[in-house]
Amino acid sequence: MTILSHYRGRFAPTPSGPLHMGSLLTAVLSWLDARAHNGAWLLRIDDLDTARCSPQHTQCILQQLRAHGLHWDGPAYYQSQALDHYADAVQQLCAQGHCFACICTRKALRSAAASGAFGPVYPGTCRSRVISTATETTGAAAIRMRVPDGAVHVEDDWRGKQRYDWQHDIGDVVLRRRDGIYGYALACAVDEAQMAITHVVRGADLLAATPVHWHVLHCLGHLPPRSRHGPLVLRNDGAKLSKQNHARAIDPTQATANLKQCLGWLGMPQHLTRAGAAPEIVLQTAVEFWRQRNAALLLRADVTSEGAQ
């Protein structure tokens, strides 16, 4: 069993487009918490879905982070280069009897799946299709992992105790899609172990994914990282700012202003940083502020970005 100790955080953008203010807030929050604890801040590029991701967007994200003074430790970790780790994990979970082959079409799932905290809840159609090795399904079916029955509790450092029902809120999760692409639940859990992540700091929209990642890690013999979920940036209509709703890309030439807006959302007074300060100076002031304040008091409410698109 892997034992985690010194603080190691991460930021994990998907290169399906440039960063917007919502993703920048998450990056700032995870960087800030890591640096305030004298920890490492790692960068993971979630580029598994090649139909949605591109090297051009990856380079754009790297440039945006550097422009904002958000420098990561060590080389970036690319999911597209970790396929062997995911394959090994799926084989292990299959051999342990956790998996089944799912031949359900997307159309059938859309009509049968109920809505849950983690998205559509799988109705259990193919649960009896036992498999012992991932090669039994190559090209013919997706591989899903059976989740337990009953309730699961997650203790989030900033959101408190969360309760979910495995069957009603989450359901059996995809480990590998029929087209061979590994699922988020599997890849994220494997990555946390490979990168020795001790603290996961991200937006509250992913809070319900936490029990799934912890369950996968447990079955693979690893301890989970600590969970810390911060605020989301909302549009004026209450929808989450995202690439799907065409959120405007952040302008790297306005890095100081962008950072100060994010830090204001986190409760940092504007007067603590002088006008025109370089991004690195703004961030260093923010680290000192973060160390002196109780972060949990600042992170429960989502924020609205006026005029966001």
TIMARZA-403270 format. One record per residue (C-alpha): residue number from 1; residue in three letters; y, x, z. Coordinates in Angstrom, 2 decimals, always signed. Layout:
% residues N
{NUM,ALA,{Y,X,Z}}
...
***
This chain:
% residues 309
{1,MET,{+0.00,+0.00,+0.00}}
{2,THR,{+3.45,+1.29,-0.95}}
{3,ILE,{+5.86,+1.58,+1.99}}
{4,LEU,{+9.58,+1.39,+1.18}}
{5,SER,{+12.21,+3.16,+3.30}}
{6,HIS,{+15.59,+4.55,+2.18}}
{7,TYR,{+17.92,+2.10,+0.41}}
{8,ARG,{+17.27,+1.92,-3.34}}
{9,GLY,{+19.04,-0.88,-5.19}}
{10,ARG,{+19.24,-1.74,-8.86}}
{11,PHE,{+21.10,-3.70,-11.52}}
{12,ALA,{+18.96,-5.22,-14.28}}
{13,PRO,{+20.91,-6.63,-17.26}}
{14,THR,{+19.25,-8.13,-20.32}}
{15,PRO,{+20.74,-6.63,-23.51}}
{16,SER,{+20.98,-9.92,-25.37}}
{17,GLY,{+24.75,-9.58,-25.32}}
{18,PRO,{+27.56,-7.72,-23.55}}
{19,LEU,{+28.36,-8.15,-19.87}}
{20,HIS,{+30.63,-11.04,-18.87}}
{21,MET,{+32.44,-11.60,-15.57}}
{22,GLY,{+29.38,-13.20,-13.98}}
{23,SER,{+27.16,-10.22,-14.73}}
{24,LEU,{+29.94,-7.82,-13.73}}
{25,LEU,{+30.19,-9.54,-10.33}}
{26,THR,{+26.46,-9.00,-9.80}}
{27,ALA,{+26.75,-5.35,-10.87}}
{28,VAL,{+29.69,-4.77,-8.51}}
{29,LEU,{+27.93,-6.53,-5.65}}
{30,SER,{+24.68,-4.56,-6.01}}
{31,TRP,{+26.57,-1.24,-6.49}}
{32,LEU,{+28.78,-1.95,-3.48}}
{33,ASP,{+25.90,-2.77,-1.16}}
{34,ALA,{+23.98,+0.33,-2.21}}
{35,ARG,{+26.93,+2.69,-1.82}}
{36,ALA,{+27.98,+1.14,+1.51}}
{37,HIS,{+24.50,+2.00,+2.80}}
{38,ASN,{+24.60,+5.52,+1.30}}
{39,GLY,{+21.80,+4.44,-0.98}}
{40,ALA,{+20.81,+4.93,-4.61}}
{41,TRP,{+21.86,+2.49,-7.34}}
{42,LEU,{+19.51,+2.41,-10.33}}
{43,LEU,{+19.86,+0.79,-13.72}}
{44,ARG,{+17.05,-1.18,-15.35}}
{45,ILE,{+17.37,-2.54,-18.88}}
{46,ASP,{+15.35,-5.75,-19.25}}
{47,ASP,{+14.64,-5.39,-22.96}}
{48,LEU,{+11.14,-6.84,-23.24}}
{49,ASP,{+12.07,-9.74,-25.50}}
{50,THR,{+12.85,-7.84,-28.69}}
{51,ALA,{+13.84,-11.02,-30.53}}
{52,ARG,{+16.80,-11.48,-28.15}}
{53,CYS,{+17.65,-7.88,-27.25}}
{54,SER,{+19.15,-5.07,-29.32}}
{55,PRO,{+19.97,-1.36,-28.90}}
{56,GLN,{+23.57,-2.18,-29.82}}
{57,HIS,{+23.92,-4.53,-26.86}}
{58,THR,{+22.28,-1.94,-24.61}}
{59,GLN,{+24.85,+0.68,-25.62}}
{60,CYS,{+27.64,-1.83,-25.10}}
{61,ILE,{+26.44,-2.57,-21.56}}
{62,LEU,{+26.18,+1.13,-20.70}}
{63,GLN,{+29.71,+1.68,-21.96}}
{64,GLN,{+31.04,-1.32,-20.00}}
{65,LEU,{+29.47,-0.07,-16.77}}
{66,ARG,{+30.85,+3.45,-17.21}}
{67,ALA,{+34.32,+2.10,-18.00}}
{68,HIS,{+34.28,+0.20,-14.71}}
{69,GLY,{+33.24,+3.25,-12.68}}
{70,LEU,{+29.78,+1.80,-12.03}}
{71,HIS,{+27.76,+4.99,-12.46}}
{72,TRP,{+24.03,+4.77,-11.80}}
{73,ASP,{+21.68,+7.36,-10.34}}
{74,GLY,{+19.16,+9.08,-12.58}}
{75,PRO,{+18.10,+7.94,-16.05}}
{76,ALA,{+18.05,+4.25,-16.92}}
{77,TYR,{+14.67,+2.51,-16.70}}
{78,TYR,{+13.72,+0.52,-19.82}}
{79,GLN,{+11.17,-2.27,-19.58}}
{80,SER,{+10.20,-1.65,-23.21}}
{81,GLN,{+8.93,+1.77,-22.11}}
{82,ALA,{+6.85,+0.42,-19.22}}
{83,LEU,{+4.32,-1.63,-21.18}}
{84,ASP,{+1.36,+0.39,-19.90}}
{85,HIS,{+2.33,-0.42,-16.31}}
{86,TYR,{+2.45,-4.14,-17.10}}
{87,ALA,{-0.89,-4.01,-18.91}}
{88,ASP,{-2.52,-2.29,-15.93}}
{89,ALA,{-1.07,-4.86,-13.54}}
{90,VAL,{-2.37,-7.78,-15.60}}
{91,GLN,{-5.83,-6.19,-15.75}}
{92,GLN,{-5.81,-5.76,-11.97}}
{93,LEU,{-4.74,-9.35,-11.33}}
{94,CYS,{-7.35,-10.66,-13.78}}
{95,ALA,{-10.08,-8.59,-12.13}}
{96,GLN,{-9.05,-10.02,-8.74}}
{97,GLY,{-9.55,-13.56,-10.05}}
{98,HIS,{-5.90,-14.64,-9.95}}
{99,CYS,{-5.51,-15.41,-13.65}}
{100,PHE,{-6.49,-17.99,-16.24}}
{101,ALA,{-6.06,-18.38,-19.98}}
{102,CYS,{-3.50,-21.00,-20.98}}
{103,ILE,{-3.66,-22.51,-24.48}}
{104,CYS,{-0.95,-25.12,-23.91}}
{105,THR,{+1.70,-25.33,-26.60}}
{106,ARG,{+5.39,-25.30,-25.74}}
{107,LYS,{+5.64,-28.89,-26.96}}
{108,ALA,{+2.84,-30.00,-24.64}}
{109,LEU,{+4.42,-28.21,-21.69}}
{110,ARG,{+7.84,-29.73,-22.35}}
{111,SER,{+6.36,-33.22,-22.20}}
{112,ALA,{+4.13,-32.62,-19.16}}
{113,ALA,{+5.99,-30.15,-16.94}}
{114,ALA,{+8.12,-31.40,-14.07}}
{115,SER,{+11.37,-29.68,-13.13}}
{116,GLY,{+11.18,-27.23,-10.22}}
{117,ALA,{+13.25,-24.65,-8.40}}
{118,PHE,{+11.99,-21.85,-10.66}}
{119,GLY,{+12.20,-23.90,-13.87}}
{120,PRO,{+9.53,-26.14,-15.45}}
{121,VAL,{+6.47,-26.49,-13.20}}
{122,TYR,{+3.17,-25.89,-14.97}}
{123,PRO,{+0.98,-29.03,-14.70}}
{124,GLY,{-2.28,-27.11,-14.21}}
{125,THR,{-3.86,-28.11,-17.53}}
{126,CYS,{-5.85,-24.90,-18.12}}
{127,ARG,{-6.46,-23.77,-14.54}}
{128,SER,{-10.24,-23.89,-14.97}}
{129,ARG,{-10.24,-21.33,-17.80}}
{130,VAL,{-11.36,-18.34,-15.72}}
{131,ILE,{-10.87,-14.85,-17.17}}
{132,SER,{-11.75,-11.46,-15.70}}
{133,THR,{-9.97,-9.23,-18.21}}
{134,ALA,{-6.75,-9.56,-20.19}}
{135,THR,{-8.51,-8.62,-23.43}}
{136,GLU,{-10.36,-11.96,-23.39}}
{137,THR,{-7.13,-13.72,-24.40}}
{138,THR,{-5.57,-11.34,-26.91}}
{139,GLY,{-3.75,-13.40,-29.54}}
{140,ALA,{-5.42,-16.62,-28.44}}
{141,ALA,{-3.75,-17.67,-25.20}}
{142,ALA,{-1.16,-16.86,-22.62}}
{143,ILE,{-2.21,-15.45,-19.25}}
{144,ARG,{-1.03,-17.33,-16.20}}
{145,MET,{-1.38,-16.51,-12.52}}
{146,ARG,{-2.51,-19.18,-10.08}}
{147,VAL,{-0.11,-19.64,-7.20}}
{148,PRO,{-1.39,-20.72,-3.77}}
{149,ASP,{-1.23,-24.20,-2.29}}
{150,GLY,{+1.18,-25.18,+0.44}}
{151,ALA,{+4.61,-23.87,+1.34}}
{152,VAL,{+6.10,-20.40,+1.15}}
{153,HIS,{+9.07,-19.15,+3.15}}
{154,VAL,{+11.49,-16.45,+2.01}}
{155,GLU,{+13.96,-14.80,+4.37}}
{156,ASP,{+17.07,-13.86,+2.41}}
{157,ASP,{+19.50,-11.56,+4.21}}
{158,TRP,{+22.55,-13.48,+2.94}}
{159,ARG,{+21.22,-17.01,+2.31}}
{160,GLY,{+18.92,-17.36,+5.28}}
{161,LYS,{+15.40,-18.82,+5.31}}
{162,GLN,{+14.32,-20.60,+2.13}}
{163,ARG,{+11.31,-22.89,+1.83}}
{164,TYR,{+9.47,-23.70,-1.40}}
{165,ASP,{+6.32,-25.65,-2.19}}
{166,TRP,{+4.14,-23.58,-4.50}}
{167,GLN,{+2.77,-26.49,-6.54}}
{168,HIS,{+5.83,-28.74,-6.64}}
{169,ASP,{+8.68,-26.21,-6.84}}
{170,ILE,{+7.17,-23.23,-8.67}}
{171,GLY,{+3.76,-23.70,-10.30}}
{172,ASP,{+1.48,-21.19,-12.04}}
{173,VAL,{+3.53,-18.45,-13.69}}
{174,VAL,{+3.19,-16.69,-17.04}}
{175,LEU,{+2.15,-13.04,-16.82}}
{176,ARG,{+1.79,-12.46,-20.55}}
{177,ARG,{+2.83,-14.81,-23.31}}
{178,ARG,{+0.61,-15.64,-26.25}}
{179,ASP,{+2.74,-13.37,-28.46}}
{180,GLY,{+1.99,-10.43,-26.13}}
{181,ILE,{+5.37,-10.26,-24.37}}
{182,TYR,{+5.04,-9.86,-20.61}}
{183,GLY,{+6.62,-12.48,-18.40}}
{184,TYR,{+9.63,-11.96,-16.17}}
{185,ALA,{+7.67,-12.67,-12.99}}
{186,LEU,{+5.20,-9.87,-13.70}}
{187,ALA,{+7.58,-7.30,-15.19}}
{188,CYS,{+10.20,-7.63,-12.47}}
{189,ALA,{+7.64,-7.26,-9.68}}
{190,VAL,{+5.97,-4.24,-11.32}}
{191,ASP,{+9.37,-2.64,-11.93}}
{192,GLU,{+10.40,-2.99,-8.29}}
{193,ALA,{+7.25,-1.11,-7.27}}
{194,GLN,{+7.57,+1.55,-10.01}}
{195,MET,{+11.22,+2.20,-9.12}}
{196,ALA,{+10.56,+2.02,-5.35}}
{197,ILE,{+13.31,-0.59,-4.96}}
{198,THR,{+13.99,-1.50,-1.33}}
{199,HIS,{+16.82,-4.03,-1.76}}
{200,VAL,{+17.21,-6.59,-4.54}}
{201,VAL,{+20.83,-7.77,-4.81}}
{202,ARG,{+21.44,-10.38,-7.51}}
{203,GLY,{+22.88,-13.86,-8.15}}
{204,ALA,{+21.74,-16.95,-6.28}}
{205,ASP,{+20.33,-18.48,-9.48}}
{206,LEU,{+17.33,-16.13,-9.08}}
{207,LEU,{+16.66,-16.92,-5.43}}
{208,ALA,{+13.74,-19.22,-6.29}}
{209,ALA,{+12.12,-16.39,-8.29}}
{210,THR,{+11.78,-14.31,-5.11}}
{211,PRO,{+8.54,-15.84,-3.75}}
{212,VAL,{+6.88,-15.34,-7.13}}
{213,HIS,{+7.86,-11.67,-7.28}}
{214,TRP,{+6.77,-11.15,-3.68}}
{215,HIS,{+3.42,-12.83,-4.35}}
{216,VAL,{+2.75,-10.64,-7.40}}
{217,LEU,{+3.68,-7.53,-5.40}}
{218,HIS,{+1.41,-8.58,-2.54}}
{219,CYS,{-1.56,-9.08,-4.90}}
{220,LEU,{-0.90,-5.64,-6.42}}
{221,GLY,{-0.83,-4.02,-2.97}}
{222,HIS,{+2.90,-3.41,-2.54}}
{223,LEU,{+5.41,-4.46,+0.09}}
{224,PRO,{+8.34,-6.53,-1.19}}
{225,PRO,{+11.95,-5.34,-1.18}}
{226,ARG,{+14.57,-7.07,+0.93}}
{227,SER,{+16.17,-10.09,-0.69}}
{228,ARG,{+19.96,-10.47,-0.95}}
{229,HIS,{+21.43,-13.16,-3.20}}
{230,GLY,{+25.17,-13.41,-3.79}}
{231,PRO,{+27.53,-15.89,-5.44}}
{232,LEU,{+27.61,-17.02,-9.04}}
{233,VAL,{+30.66,-17.26,-11.27}}
{234,LEU,{+31.11,-20.82,-12.50}}
{235,ARG,{+33.11,-22.27,-15.34}}
{236,ASN,{+35.72,-24.93,-14.66}}
{237,ASP,{+33.11,-27.60,-15.46}}
{238,GLY,{+30.75,-26.24,-12.77}}
{239,ALA,{+28.26,-24.61,-15.16}}
{240,LYS,{+27.18,-21.05,-14.49}}
{241,LEU,{+28.95,-18.45,-16.58}}
{242,SER,{+26.28,-17.09,-18.94}}
{243,LYS,{+25.55,-15.76,-22.39}}
{244,GLN,{+23.90,-19.08,-23.23}}
{245,ASN,{+27.20,-20.90,-22.84}}
{246,HIS,{+29.09,-18.19,-24.73}}
{247,ALA,{+30.81,-16.47,-21.81}}
{248,ARG,{+33.52,-14.07,-22.96}}
{249,ALA,{+32.60,-10.37,-22.89}}
{250,ILE,{+34.53,-8.28,-20.38}}
{251,ASP,{+37.17,-5.97,-21.82}}
{252,PRO,{+36.51,-2.33,-20.77}}
{253,THR,{+40.21,-1.53,-21.22}}
{254,GLN,{+40.98,-3.94,-18.37}}
{255,ALA,{+38.46,-2.39,-15.98}}
{256,THR,{+40.74,-2.19,-12.93}}
{257,ALA,{+41.85,-5.81,-13.27}}
{258,ASN,{+38.25,-6.96,-13.79}}
{259,LEU,{+37.08,-5.09,-10.69}}
{260,LYS,{+39.89,-6.46,-8.54}}
{261,GLN,{+39.02,-10.00,-9.62}}
{262,CYS,{+35.36,-9.48,-8.67}}
{263,LEU,{+36.31,-7.91,-5.34}}
{264,GLY,{+38.69,-10.77,-4.63}}
{265,TRP,{+35.80,-13.20,-5.11}}
{266,LEU,{+33.91,-11.16,-2.50}}
{267,GLY,{+36.74,-11.49,+0.01}}
{268,MET,{+38.56,-8.19,-0.44}}
{269,PRO,{+42.37,-8.56,-0.17}}
{270,GLN,{+44.28,-7.43,-3.24}}
{271,HIS,{+46.74,-5.34,-1.25}}
{272,LEU,{+44.03,-2.84,-0.29}}
{273,THR,{+44.22,-1.24,-3.74}}
{274,ARG,{+47.43,-0.02,-5.34}}
{275,ALA,{+48.46,-1.25,-8.76}}
{276,GLY,{+47.19,+0.88,-11.60}}
{277,ALA,{+44.51,+2.64,-9.55}}
{278,ALA,{+41.56,+4.03,-11.50}}
{279,PRO,{+38.31,+2.04,-11.28}}
{280,GLU,{+36.67,+4.76,-9.15}}
{281,ILE,{+39.52,+4.54,-6.60}}
{282,VAL,{+39.27,+0.75,-6.47}}
{283,LEU,{+35.51,+0.98,-5.89}}
{284,GLN,{+35.80,+3.60,-3.17}}
{285,THR,{+38.29,+1.41,-1.30}}
{286,ALA,{+35.86,-1.47,-1.73}}
{287,VAL,{+33.00,+0.53,-0.20}}
{288,GLU,{+35.02,+1.17,+2.95}}
{289,PHE,{+35.95,-2.52,+3.11}}
{290,TRP,{+32.31,-3.52,+2.67}}
{291,ARG,{+31.16,-1.29,+5.49}}
{292,GLN,{+33.64,-2.90,+7.89}}
{293,ARG,{+32.96,-6.52,+7.05}}
{294,ASN,{+29.97,-8.78,+7.59}}
{295,ALA,{+28.90,-9.30,+3.99}}
{296,ALA,{+26.84,-12.39,+4.84}}
{297,LEU,{+30.02,-14.30,+5.66}}
{298,LEU,{+31.43,-13.67,+2.20}}
{299,LEU,{+28.55,-14.57,-0.08}}
{300,ARG,{+27.51,-18.18,+0.42}}
{301,ALA,{+30.03,-19.86,-1.87}}
{302,ASP,{+30.06,-19.64,-5.65}}
{303,VAL,{+33.35,-18.91,-7.36}}
{304,THR,{+35.14,-20.38,-10.35}}
{305,SER,{+36.55,-18.24,-13.13}}
{306,GLU,{+39.60,-20.10,-14.36}}
{307,GLY,{+39.68,-20.38,-18.11}}
{308,ALA,{+36.22,-18.79,-18.54}}
{309,GLN,{+34.54,-19.45,-21.86}}
***
